Amino acid sequence: MNARRELGIAEAVLRAVERRAAGRLVRRARVRVGALLHISGPALKQAFIAVSDGTVADGARLDVVVEPARLGCRSCGRTTMSDRMLATCPACEGNRLDLHSGDGLVLESVEFTEAERRVGHEPSS
Ligand SMILES: [Zn+2]
């Protein structure tokens, strides 16, 4: 397991979260990670905690959803889901496959702690 990889992804996630937060405090964020990135969910969560320290996402929970890759076959037109890159189509054994998704990183949603801030009695910090 290469933890530096997760750290780099966590930094990218944090930048995206910060852009969307625009100064608001983040309670929770959810990312979809393509299976071909071979990311460990727990390692990514751990890395996110480390890089978000002192930012708007400090203490926020990160949900990681790993998505299988989607491969389209040019011969039979079938779409195959897989957690790894395939050389041939499982349906027709053709070798002309297009990768539709599976190596991407998408920030799906971000929740903010606005309600608590409005009340005005934050526990600490
Ligand atoms: Zn095929």
Backbone and ligand atoms as CSV (ligand in chain L), in Angstrom:
chain,resi,resn,atom,element,x,y,z
A,1,MET,N,N,0.843,-1.212,0.000
A,1,MET,CA,C,0.000,0.000,0.000
A,1,MET,C,C,0.872,1.254,0.000
A,2,ASN,N,N,0.661,2.085,-0.973
A,2,ASN,CA,C,1.430,3.323,-1.066
A,2,ASN,C,C,0.617,4.476,-0.496
A,3,ALA,N,N,0.926,4.854,0.740
A,3,ALA,CA,C,0.128,5.869,1.422
A,3,ALA,C,C,0.326,7.255,0.816
A,4,ARG,N,N,1.459,7.470,0.138
A,4,ARG,CA,C,1.703,8.777,-0.457
A,4,ARG,C,C,0.689,9.075,-1.559
A,5,ARG,N,N,0.251,8.025,-2.197
A,5,ARG,CA,C,-0.756,8.133,-3.247
A,5,ARG,C,C,-2.064,8.671,-2.653
A,6,GLU,N,N,-2.483,8.080,-1.536
A,6,GLU,CA,C,-3.705,8.534,-0.871
A,6,GLU,C,C,-3.568,9.976,-0.394
A,7,LEU,N,N,-2.354,10.325,0.043
A,7,LEU,CA,C,-2.121,11.686,0.525
A,7,LEU,C,C,-2.326,12.694,-0.609
A,8,GLY,N,N,-1.804,12.376,-1.780
A,8,GLY,CA,C,-1.970,13.254,-2.938
A,8,GLY,C,C,-3.438,13.400,-3.308
A,9,ILE,N,N,-4.171,12.301,-3.271
A,9,ILE,CA,C,-5.602,12.335,-3.580
A,9,ILE,C,C,-6.338,13.144,-2.511
A,10,ALA,N,N,-5.957,12.933,-1.247
A,10,ALA,CA,C,-6.604,13.655,-0.145
A,10,ALA,C,C,-6.419,15.162,-0.300
A,11,GLU,N,N,-5.243,15.578,-0.759
A,11,GLU,CA,C,-4.997,17.004,-0.970
A,11,GLU,C,C,-5.872,17.548,-2.098
A,12,ALA,N,N,-6.037,16.758,-3.140
A,12,ALA,CA,C,-6.900,17.166,-4.251
A,12,ALA,C,C,-8.351,17.276,-3.779
A,13,VAL,N,N,-8.772,16.315,-2.946
A,13,VAL,CA,C,-10.137,16.345,-2.402
A,13,VAL,C,C,-10.318,17.584,-1.537
A,14,LEU,N,N,-9.333,17.862,-0.705
A,14,LEU,CA,C,-9.422,19.012,0.192
A,14,LEU,C,C,-9.546,20.318,-0.596
A,15,ARG,N,N,-8.753,20.449,-1.664
A,15,ARG,CA,C,-8.825,21.672,-2.481
A,15,ARG,C,C,-10.229,21.841,-3.059
A,16,ALA,N,N,-10.801,20.744,-3.539
A,16,ALA,CA,C,-12.153,20.795,-4.108
A,16,ALA,C,C,-13.179,21.138,-3.030
A,17,VAL,N,N,-13.008,20.545,-1.851
A,17,VAL,CA,C,-13.926,20.822,-0.737
A,17,VAL,C,C,-13.840,22.295,-0.335
A,18,GLU,N,N,-12.614,22.811,-0.249
A,18,GLU,CA,C,-12.427,24.207,0.161
A,18,GLU,C,C,-13.045,25.171,-0.843
A,19,ARG,N,N,-12.893,24.843,-2.131
A,19,ARG,CA,C,-13.493,25.698,-3.171
A,19,ARG,C,C,-15.001,25.761,-2.999
A,20,ARG,N,N,-15.612,24.591,-2.759
A,20,ARG,CA,C,-17.066,24.561,-2.642
A,20,ARG,C,C,-17.533,25.178,-1.328
A,21,ALA,N,N,-16.720,25.045,-0.271
A,21,ALA,CA,C,-17.110,25.545,1.039
A,21,ALA,C,C,-17.111,27.070,1.079
A,22,ALA,N,N,-16.177,27.697,0.353
A,22,ALA,CA,C,-16.070,29.152,0.328
A,22,ALA,C,C,-16.122,29.747,1.736
A,23,GLY,N,N,-15.373,29.173,2.643
A,23,GLY,CA,C,-15.270,29.720,3.988
A,23,GLY,C,C,-16.191,29.096,5.016
A,24,ARG,N,N,-17.198,28.344,4.541
A,24,ARG,CA,C,-18.105,27.684,5.489
A,24,ARG,C,C,-17.409,26.475,6.112
A,25,LEU,N,N,-17.832,26.105,7.299
A,25,LEU,CA,C,-17.247,24.941,7.958
A,25,LEU,C,C,-17.882,23.671,7.404
A,26,VAL,N,N,-17.054,22.704,7.139
A,26,VAL,CA,C,-17.512,21.457,6.522
A,26,VAL,C,C,-17.722,20.387,7.580
A,27,ARG,N,N,-18.885,19.723,7.501
A,27,ARG,CA,C,-19.179,18.657,8.444
A,27,ARG,C,C,-18.895,17.290,7.822
A,28,ARG,N,N,-19.156,17.197,6.526
A,28,ARG,CA,C,-19.071,15.911,5.862
A,28,ARG,C,C,-18.895,16.098,4.360
A,29,ALA,N,N,-18.106,15.242,3.764
A,29,ALA,CA,C,-17.926,15.287,2.313
A,29,ALA,C,C,-17.935,13.866,1.780
A,30,ARG,N,N,-18.329,13.763,0.533
A,30,ARG,CA,C,-18.442,12.433,-0.079
A,30,ARG,C,C,-17.757,12.453,-1.446
A,31,VAL,N,N,-16.865,11.508,-1.664
A,31,VAL,CA,C,-16.178,11.432,-2.956
A,31,VAL,C,C,-16.410,10.076,-3.604
A,32,ARG,N,N,-16.453,10.108,-4.927
A,32,ARG,CA,C,-16.508,8.871,-5.700
A,32,ARG,C,C,-15.155,8.692,-6.374
A,33,VAL,N,N,-14.559,7.533,-6.148
A,33,VAL,CA,C,-13.220,7.267,-6.660
A,33,VAL,C,C,-13.295,6.087,-7.615
A,34,GLY,N,N,-12.726,6.239,-8.787
A,34,GLY,CA,C,-12.708,5.142,-9.750
A,34,GLY,C,C,-11.835,4.004,-9.257
A,35,ALA,N,N,-12.300,2.773,-9.480
A,35,ALA,CA,C,-11.581,1.594,-8.989
A,35,ALA,C,C,-10.170,1.501,-9.568
A,36,LEU,N,N,-9.977,2.065,-10.768
A,36,LEU,CA,C,-8.662,1.945,-11.404
A,36,LEU,C,C,-7.599,2.804,-10.738
A,37,LEU,N,N,-8.026,3.709,-9.859
A,37,LEU,CA,C,-7.039,4.490,-9.106
A,37,LEU,C,C,-6.436,3.650,-7.983
A,38,HIS,N,N,-7.077,2.516,-7.694
A,38,HIS,CA,C,-6.596,1.597,-6.658
A,38,HIS,C,C,-6.334,2.299,-5.340
A,39,ILE,N,N,-7.332,3.032,-4.906
A,39,ILE,CA,C,-7.233,3.778,-3.662
A,39,ILE,C,C,-7.837,2.950,-2.536
A,40,SER,N,N,-7.180,2.993,-1.398
A,40,SER,CA,C,-7.748,2.357,-0.215
A,40,SER,C,C,-8.638,3.374,0.489
A,41,GLY,N,N,-9.921,3.040,0.655
A,41,GLY,CA,C,-10.860,3.943,1.306
A,41,GLY,C,C,-10.397,4.380,2.686
A,42,PRO,N,N,-10.072,3.411,3.582
A,42,PRO,CA,C,-9.617,3.786,4.922
A,42,PRO,C,C,-8.348,4.653,4.900
A,43,ALA,N,N,-7.421,4.343,4.004
A,43,ALA,CA,C,-6.181,5.130,3.929
A,43,ALA,C,C,-6.481,6.547,3.452
A,44,LEU,N,N,-7.435,6.680,2.522
A,44,LEU,CA,C,-7.798,8.006,2.026
A,44,LEU,C,C,-8.470,8.831,3.127
A,45,LYS,N,N,-9.333,8.193,3.911
A,45,LYS,CA,C,-9.988,8.894,5.025
A,45,LYS,C,C,-8.946,9.391,6.026
A,46,GLN,N,N,-7.994,8.498,6.312
A,46,GLN,CA,C,-6.914,8.827,7.252
A,46,GLN,C,C,-6.103,10.020,6.736
A,47,ALA,N,N,-5.758,9.967,5.458
A,47,ALA,CA,C,-4.957,11.023,4.853
A,47,ALA,C,C,-5.731,12.339,4.861
A,48,PHE,N,N,-7.054,12.248,4.647
A,48,PHE,CA,C,-7.871,13.457,4.614
A,48,PHE,C,C,-7.895,14.138,5.986
A,49,ILE,N,N,-7.971,13.314,7.028
A,49,ILE,CA,C,-7.934,13.864,8.391
A,49,ILE,C,C,-6.625,14.631,8.596
A,50,ALA,N,N,-5.522,14.036,8.107
A,50,ALA,CA,C,-4.207,14.660,8.272
A,50,ALA,C,C,-4.108,15.987,7.517
A,51,VAL,N,N,-4.543,16.012,6.239
A,51,VAL,CA,C,-4.355,17.234,5.447
A,51,VAL,C,C,-5.392,18.312,5.770
A,52,SER,N,N,-6.530,17.937,6.351
A,52,SER,CA,C,-7.577,18.932,6.605
A,52,SER,C,C,-7.400,19.620,7.962
A,53,ASP,N,N,-6.417,19.203,8.712
A,53,ASP,CA,C,-6.151,19.788,10.024
A,53,ASP,C,C,-5.978,21.313,9.907
A,54,GLY,N,N,-6.784,22.061,10.628
A,54,GLY,CA,C,-6.667,23.521,10.620
A,54,GLY,C,C,-7.365,24.209,9.455
A,55,THR,N,N,-8.047,23.449,8.582
A,55,THR,CA,C,-8.776,24.047,7.460
A,55,THR,C,C,-10.275,24.083,7.783
A,56,VAL,N,N,-11.084,24.541,6.825
A,56,VAL,CA,C,-12.542,24.554,7.026
A,56,VAL,C,C,-13.099,23.140,7.173
A,57,ALA,N,N,-12.314,22.164,6.743
A,57,ALA,CA,C,-12.764,20.765,6.813
A,57,ALA,C,C,-12.170,20.036,8.017
A,58,ASP,N,N,-11.595,20.787,8.932
A,58,ASP,CA,C,-11.030,20.179,10.136
A,58,ASP,C,C,-12.130,19.425,10.882
A,59,GLY,N,N,-11.917,18.148,11.131
A,59,GLY,CA,C,-12.899,17.346,11.859
A,59,GLY,C,C,-14.032,16.814,10.999
A,60,ALA,N,N,-14.017,17.144,9.716
A,60,ALA,CA,C,-15.084,16.673,8.834
A,60,ALA,C,C,-14.907,15.194,8.529
A,61,ARG,N,N,-16.015,14.557,8.276
A,61,ARG,CA,C,-15.979,13.147,7.936
A,61,ARG,C,C,-15.969,13.000,6.422
A,62,LEU,N,N,-15.117,12.135,5.921
A,62,LEU,CA,C,-15.050,11.888,4.485
A,62,LEU,C,C,-15.612,10.506,4.181
A,63,ASP,N,N,-16.605,10.468,3.302
A,63,ASP,CA,C,-17.132,9.189,2.835
A,63,ASP,C,C,-16.500,8.880,1.483
A,64,VAL,N,N,-15.994,7.694,1.337
A,64,VAL,CA,C,-15.342,7.295,0.095
A,64,VAL,C,C,-16.151,6.180,-0.567
A,65,VAL,N,N,-16.567,6.425,-1.790
A,65,VAL,CA,C,-17.295,5.413,-2.547
A,65,VAL,C,C,-16.424,4.995,-3.727
A,66,VAL,N,N,-16.049,3.736,-3.773
A,66,VAL,CA,C,-15.233,3.254,-4.889
A,66,VAL,C,C,-16.160,2.744,-5.982
A,67,GLU,N,N,-15.993,3.312,-7.163
A,67,GLU,CA,C,-16.839,2.946,-8.302
A,67,GLU,C,C,-16.116,2.005,-9.242
A,68,PRO,N,N,-16.784,0.955,-9.698
A,68,PRO,CA,C,-16.133,0.076,-10.671
A,68,PRO,C,C,-15.910,0.805,-11.995
A,69,ALA,N,N,-14.943,0.326,-12.747
A,69,ALA,CA,C,-14.694,0.902,-14.066
A,69,ALA,C,C,-15.795,0.450,-15.021
A,70,ARG,N,N,-16.111,1.323,-15.979
A,70,ARG,CA,C,-17.088,0.965,-17.020
A,70,ARG,C,C,-16.355,0.923,-18.349
A,71,LEU,N,N,-16.411,-0.240,-18.973
A,71,LEU,CA,C,-15.710,-0.429,-20.235
A,71,LEU,C,C,-16.717,-0.723,-21.336
A,72,GLY,N,N,-16.628,0.005,-22.411
A,72,GLY,CA,C,-17.537,-0.213,-23.535
A,72,GLY,C,C,-16.823,-0.964,-24.644
A,73,CYS,N,N,-17.493,-1.973,-25.178
A,73,CYS,CA,C,-16.898,-2.778,-26.248
A,73,CYS,C,C,-17.302,-2.184,-27.608
A,74,ARG,N,N,-16.314,-1.953,-28.464
A,74,ARG,CA,C,-16.610,-1.394,-29.781
A,74,ARG,C,C,-17.170,-2.436,-30.737
A,75,SER,N,N,-16.947,-3.716,-30.420
A,75,SER,CA,C,-17.432,-4.770,-31.316
A,75,SER,C,C,-18.898,-5.092,-31.079
A,76,CYS,N,N,-19.263,-5.347,-29.801
A,76,CYS,CA,C,-20.646,-5.746,-29.532
A,76,CYS,C,C,-21.447,-4.656,-28.827
A,77,GLY,N,N,-20.788,-3.572,-28.458
A,77,GLY,CA,C,-21.501,-2.445,-27.869
A,77,GLY,C,C,-21.867,-2.612,-26.413
A,78,ARG,N,N,-21.453,-3.703,-25.824
A,78,ARG,CA,C,-21.809,-3.985,-24.444
A,78,ARG,C,C,-20.927,-3.217,-23.455
A,79,THR,N,N,-21.540,-2.808,-22.339
A,79,THR,CA,C,-20.786,-2.130,-21.297
A,79,THR,C,C,-20.527,-3.106,-20.152
A,80,THR,N,N,-19.281,-3.198,-19.730
A,80,THR,CA,C,-18.892,-4.119,-18.673
A,80,THR,C,C,-18.380,-3.333,-17.467
A,81,MET,N,N,-18.812,-3.758,-16.278
A,81,MET,CA,C,-18.297,-3.156,-15.053
A,81,MET,C,C,-17.194,-4.046,-14.508
A,82,SER,N,N,-16.108,-3.429,-14.097
A,82,SER,CA,C,-14.995,-4.221,-13.586
A,82,SER,C,C,-14.184,-3.401,-12.593
A,83,ASP,N,N,-13.505,-4.068,-11.694
A,83,ASP,CA,C,-12.658,-3.316,-10.768
A,83,ASP,C,C,-11.217,-3.268,-11.278
A,84,ARG,N,N,-11.006,-3.725,-12.508
A,84,ARG,CA,C,-9.681,-3.613,-13.110
A,84,ARG,C,C,-9.831,-3.413,-14.612
A,85,MET,N,N,-8.769,-2.998,-15.255
A,85,MET,CA,C,-8.779,-2.802,-16.697
A,85,MET,C,C,-8.818,-4.164,-17.367
A,86,LEU,N,N,-9.662,-4.312,-18.385
A,86,LEU,CA,C,-9.761,-5.580,-19.086
A,86,LEU,C,C,-9.129,-5.461,-20.470
A,87,ALA,N,N,-8.537,-6.549,-20.918
A,87,ALA,CA,C,-7.922,-6.555,-22.246
A,87,ALA,C,C,-8.936,-6.975,-23.307
A,88,THR,N,N,-9.880,-7.831,-22.890
A,88,THR,CA,C,-10.866,-8.307,-23.860
A,88,THR,C,C,-12.276,-8.223,-23.283
A,89,CYS,N,N,-13.253,-8.108,-24.155
A,89,CYS,CA,C,-14.652,-8.036,-23.754
A,89,CYS,C,C,-15.111,-9.413,-23.275
A,90,PRO,N,N,-15.707,-9.475,-22.068
A,90,PRO,CA,C,-16.169,-10.769,-21.551
A,90,PRO,C,C,-17.305,-11.359,-22.396
A,91,ALA,N,N,-18.029,-10.520,-23.120
A,91,ALA,CA,C,-19.171,-11.002,-23.900
A,91,ALA,C,C,-18.749,-11.582,-25.246
A,92,CYS,N,N,-17.902,-10.857,-25.994
A,92,CYS,CA,C,-17.569,-11.306,-27.351
A,92,CYS,C,C,-16.080,-11.553,-27.554
A,93,GLU,N,N,-15.296,-11.296,-26.520
A,93,GLU,CA,C,-13.843,-11.473,-26.566
A,93,GLU,C,C,-13.149,-10.539,-27.553
A,94,GLY,N,N,-13.850,-9.502,-27.949
A,94,GLY,CA,C,-13.217,-8.482,-28.777
A,94,GLY,C,C,-12.208,-7.710,-27.943
A,95,ASN,N,N,-11.197,-7.137,-28.589
A,95,ASN,CA,C,-10.168,-6.449,-27.805
A,95,ASN,C,C,-10.169,-4.938,-28.016
A,96,ARG,N,N,-11.268,-4.419,-28.523
A,96,ARG,CA,C,-11.357,-2.970,-28.676
A,96,ARG,C,C,-12.311,-2.420,-27.622
A,97,LEU,N,N,-11.745,-2.125,-26.451
A,97,LEU,CA,C,-12.547,-1.641,-25.330
A,97,LEU,C,C,-12.224,-0.183,-25.039
A,98,ASP,N,N,-13.271,0.599,-24.797
A,98,ASP,CA,C,-13.085,1.994,-24.409
A,98,ASP,C,C,-13.394,2.144,-22.928
A,99,LEU,N,N,-12.546,2.885,-22.246
A,99,LEU,CA,C,-12.773,3.147,-20.834
A,99,LEU,C,C,-13.717,4.344,-20.706
A,100,HIS,N,N,-14.931,4.111,-20.171
A,100,HIS,CA,C,-15.899,5.209,-20.007
A,100,HIS,C,C,-15.694,5.927,-18.683
A,101,SER,N,N,-15.436,5.160,-17.638
A,101,SER,CA,C,-15.147,5.759,-16.338
A,101,SER,C,C,-14.429,4.731,-15.498
A,102,GLY,N,N,-13.821,5.191,-14.421
A,102,GLY,CA,C,-13.129,4.252,-13.555
A,102,GLY,C,C,-11.785,4.752,-13.075
A,103,ASP,N,N,-11.318,5.876,-13.667
A,103,ASP,CA,C,-10.051,6.420,-13.199
A,103,ASP,C,C,-10.215,7.870,-12.739
A,104,GLY,N,N,-11.447,8.214,-12.388
A,104,GLY,CA,C,-11.732,9.589,-12.005
A,104,GLY,C,C,-11.952,9.767,-10.517
A,105,LEU,N,N,-12.008,11.036,-10.137
A,105,LEU,CA,C,-12.232,11.398,-8.748
A,105,LEU,C,C,-13.285,12.507,-8.760
A,106,VAL,N,N,-14.429,12.255,-8.134
A,106,VAL,CA,C,-15.519,13.229,-8.166
A,106,VAL,C,C,-15.949,13.574,-6.749
A,107,LEU,N,N,-15.990,14.859,-6.459
A,107,LEU,CA,C,-16.525,15.302,-5.179
A,107,LEU,C,C,-18.036,15.338,-5.325
A,108,GLU,N,N,-18.693,14.384,-4.698
A,108,GLU,CA,C,-20.125,14.223,-4.912
A,108,GLU,C,C,-20.960,15.202,-4.102
A,109,SER,N,N,-20.650,15.342,-2.822
A,109,SER,CA,C,-21.429,16.264,-2.004
A,109,SER,C,C,-20.620,16.760,-0.819
A,110,VAL,N,N,-21.011,17.931,-0.335
A,110,VAL,CA,C,-20.373,18.520,0.839
A,110,VAL,C,C,-21.480,19.044,1.749
A,111,GLU,N,N,-21.407,18.691,3.025
A,111,GLU,CA,C,-22.375,19.212,4.003
A,111,GLU,C,C,-21.669,20.199,4.910
A,112,PHE,N,N,-22.389,21.255,5.256
A,112,PHE,CA,C,-21.796,22.303,6.088
A,112,PHE,C,C,-22.433,22.332,7.468
A,113,THR,N,N,-21.761,22.980,8.400
A,113,THR,CA,C,-22.266,23.049,9.774
A,113,THR,C,C,-22.878,24.414,10.044
A,114,GLU,N,N,-23.569,24.974,9.048
A,114,GLU,CA,C,-24.125,26.320,9.163
A,114,GLU,C,C,-25.086,26.471,10.341
A,115,ALA,N,N,-25.923,25.452,10.518
A,115,ALA,CA,C,-26.941,25.541,11.557
A,115,ALA,C,C,-26.315,25.800,12.926
A,116,GLU,N,N,-25.271,25.009,13.221
A,116,GLU,CA,C,-24.626,25.159,14.520
A,116,GLU,C,C,-23.971,26.526,14.683
A,117,ARG,N,N,-23.453,27.040,13.559
A,117,ARG,CA,C,-22.781,28.325,13.636
A,117,ARG,C,C,-23.771,29.457,13.931
A,118,ARG,N,N,-24.984,29.301,13.346
A,118,ARG,CA,C,-25.992,30.337,13.514
A,118,ARG,C,C,-26.439,30.427,14.980
A,119,VAL,N,N,-26.504,29.258,15.640
A,119,VAL,CA,C,-26.905,29.229,17.053
A,119,VAL,C,C,-25.872,29.960,17.915
A,120,GLY,N,N,-24.621,29.776,17.528
A,120,GLY,CA,C,-23.584,30.581,18.170
A,120,GLY,C,C,-23.030,30.062,19.470
A,121,HIS,N,N,-23.140,28.764,19.712
A,121,HIS,CA,C,-22.442,28.241,20.876
A,121,HIS,C,C,-21.603,27.036,20.513
A,122,GLU,N,N,-20.565,27.298,19.756
A,122,GLU,CA,C,-19.653,26.238,19.383
A,122,GLU,C,C,-18.923,25.750,20.630
A,123,PRO,N,N,-18.772,24.445,20.743
A,123,PRO,CA,C,-18.169,23.884,21.956
A,123,PRO,C,C,-16.768,24.409,22.256
A,124,SER,N,N,-15.922,24.449,21.230
A,124,SER,CA,C,-14.573,24.953,21.481
A,124,SER,C,C,-13.961,25.424,20.194
A,125,SER,N,N,-12.743,25.890,20.270
A,125,SER,CA,C,-11.949,26.446,19.156
A,125,SER,C,C,-12.357,27.880,18.953
L,1,ZN,ZN,ZN,-17.894,-7.217,-26.933
